[in-house]
Structure formats: structure tokens, C-alpha cells
Amino acid sequence: YSPGLDGAGDCQQLAGVTCDHNGNVVELDLNGLALRGELPSSIADLTSLERLAISNNQLSGQLPPAIFSSPVLKRLDVTHNHFSGPIPCP
């Protein structure tokens, strides 16, 4: 997340996004939004992300390995998509 989407950097205004008191994205809840394509590797740039819920979409390709090395990610829900390839174990 980059402050400046609305000039104030209030990511709480974005549906499915939860931020901490510093404006860091800590949760993305994007379940059931009919998202298509691959999950971008830039998801790992959200270094404070604790919960990522992207189930019930039409996402495909491999999961970016970098998300599995995050020391803060506690919950990952990628069910009911079309991902392929290995799931790295940290």
C-alpha cells in the first residue's frame, strides 16, 4: 500500500482491506470477487500482511514463492481457485 490513493493514505476506505494504525495493509479479504489471472509476485511487497483470503475466485498459475517466506503471514486461504505447481514449505 502506498499512501496517496486519496491524498490521506487511508487504506481503510478500500473494500476488503484492513490496515494497522500505521497504514500498513495487514489483511486482504478478496474472497468471491471473480478475480482472474495470476496472483502477482508483488503481493510480497505487502510486508505487514498477516491474512490473505482469496478463495472462490478464478485465479491460476503458480503461487508466488515469496509469500511463503513472509515472517508475519499467519493465514492464507487460496481454496477454490485454479492454482498449479508446488506449494513451498518454509
N, C-alpha and C positions, 0 to 999 in steps of 0.2 A: 504494500500500500504506500502510496506517495501522497503526502499532504498536498492539497491544492486542487482536488477534484471540484470543490466548491469554494475554494479560497480559504476555508477554515480547516480543512483536513478532517472533517467529521465523518469517519467511515461508518458510524452507526446509522447513517442515513441510507446506506446501501442494503437492500434486501438480502438476507442470508449471510450477512457479515457481522461478526461480533469482534469488537476491539477492546483492548485493555485501556487503562486510564492514560496511557502514553500515546494512544492512537495506533498501536501495533495490532495487526489482524491476528486474533487468536483462534477464531473459528470461522469456517466456511461451511454453510449448510446449503448445498445446491442440489438436494435430492429432488428427483422427479421433474426436472425442468426441460426434458427432451434435448439435453446437450448432446452434440455430435462432434466427432473428430477425436483428436488425441489430447491427452492432458499435457499441457506444455511443461517442459522442464523448468521453466521459470517459476513454477509453483514453489520450488525450493527456496526462492528468494524471500518467501514469507517466513523469516527465521523465528518468529514467535508463534507460528501456527501450532496449536495443540490438538485441534479437532478438524478433520476434513471429512465431510459427508457428501459423497457424490453418487449415491446409489440411484437406481431406477432411471438411468439416462441411456444414451446410446453411444457412450464413449468407447473408443477402440485403441488398438496399438498397445505398446508396452507402457507400463507404469514407469515414470521417471525414477531411476535408482536413487537419486539424491533425496527423495522424500523419506526413504527408509533409513537414512543416516542422520535424520534430524534428532537431536537430543531432547527436544521438547514435545514432539508429536506423540500424543497419548492414545488417540482414537482415529482409526482410518476405516471408513466404510465405502467400499467400491463395488458392492454387490449389484447384481442385475445390470451389468454393462457387457461390453464385448472385448474386454482386455485380453491380451495374449502374452505369451512369454513368461519367463520366470519371475517369481516374486523374491527379491533378495531378502535374506535374513541378516539382520545386523549382528 
